[in-house]
Amino acid sequence: YVPISPHDATGPVTLIAGAQTMMSTPNFFRLEIAYSELEVYQRVVDPPFEVHDGYFHVSDRPGLGHELREEYLEQTIGGRVR
């Protein structure tokens, strides 16, 4: 296999989905994350991501393992999130 390192720079939902997908990919090497954006991403999802010593820990909760914080998004964009 050729090792793959997908890059995520589009937001918390694609970060979570990419991490979950890579857990079932045999040639997964690493998921590149924009660490400078993690603080903002943490405000958007519940529960917050677990990142320890440079490792992103995938949730074992159902689905993607995180819920969007709609109230935060509504305050941020100034409208209803559907």
C-alpha positions in Angstrom: 0.0 0.0 0.0 1.0 3.6 -0.6 0.5 5.5 2.7 -2.1 8.3 2.5 -2.3 11.5 4.5 -5.5 13.3 3.8 -5.6 17.0 4.6 -8.5 18.6 6.4 -9.0 22.3 6.3 -12.7 22.8 5.8 -14.3 22.5 9.2 -15.2 20.3 12.2 -17.7 18.1 10.4 -15.3 17.0 7.6 -12.5 16.6 10.2 -14.6 14.2 12.2 -15.8 12.3 9.0 -12.3 12.1 7.7 -10.9 10.7 10.9 -13.7 8.1 11.1 -13.1 7.1 7.5 -9.4 6.8 8.0 -9.9 4.4 10.9 -11.1 1.8 8.3 -8.4 2.6 5.7 -5.5 0.1 5.8 -3.0 2.5 4.2 -3.9 5.4 6.5 -0.7 7.2 7.6 -1.9 10.4 9.2 -4.7 13.0 9.0 -3.3 16.5 8.6 -5.2 19.0 10.8 -5.1 22.8 10.9 -4.3 23.0 14.6 -4.7 26.7 14.5 -8.4 26.1 13.9 -9.1 23.5 16.5 -10.1 26.0 19.2 -12.8 27.3 16.9 -13.9 23.8 15.8 -14.2 22.9 19.5 -16.9 25.6 20.0 -19.0 24.1 17.2 -19.2 20.5 18.3 -20.3 18.6 21.5 -18.5 16.9 23.0 -15.2 18.6 22.2 -12.6 16.8 20.3 -10.0 14.8 22.2 -6.5 15.7 21.0 -3.6 14.4 23.2 0.1 14.6 22.4 -0.7 15.4 18.7 -3.1 12.5 18.3 -6.8 13.0 17.4 -8.9 10.4 19.3 -12.0 9.2 17.4 -15.2 9.1 19.5 -16.9 5.7 20.1 -20.3 7.4 20.4 -22.9 6.6 17.7 -22.7 8.2 14.2 -19.8 10.6 13.9 -19.6 10.8 17.6 -20.3 14.6 17.9 -23.3 16.9 17.6 -23.3 20.4 16.2 -23.9 23.1 18.7 -26.7 24.8 16.8 -27.1 27.6 19.3 -23.5 28.6 18.9 -23.8 28.5 15.1 -27.0 30.5 15.2 -25.3 33.2 17.3 -22.3 33.2 15.0 -24.1 33.4 11.7 -27.0 35.5 12.9 -29.7 33.1 11.7 -31.4 29.8 12.2 -29.4 26.6 11.5 -31.4 23.8 9.9 
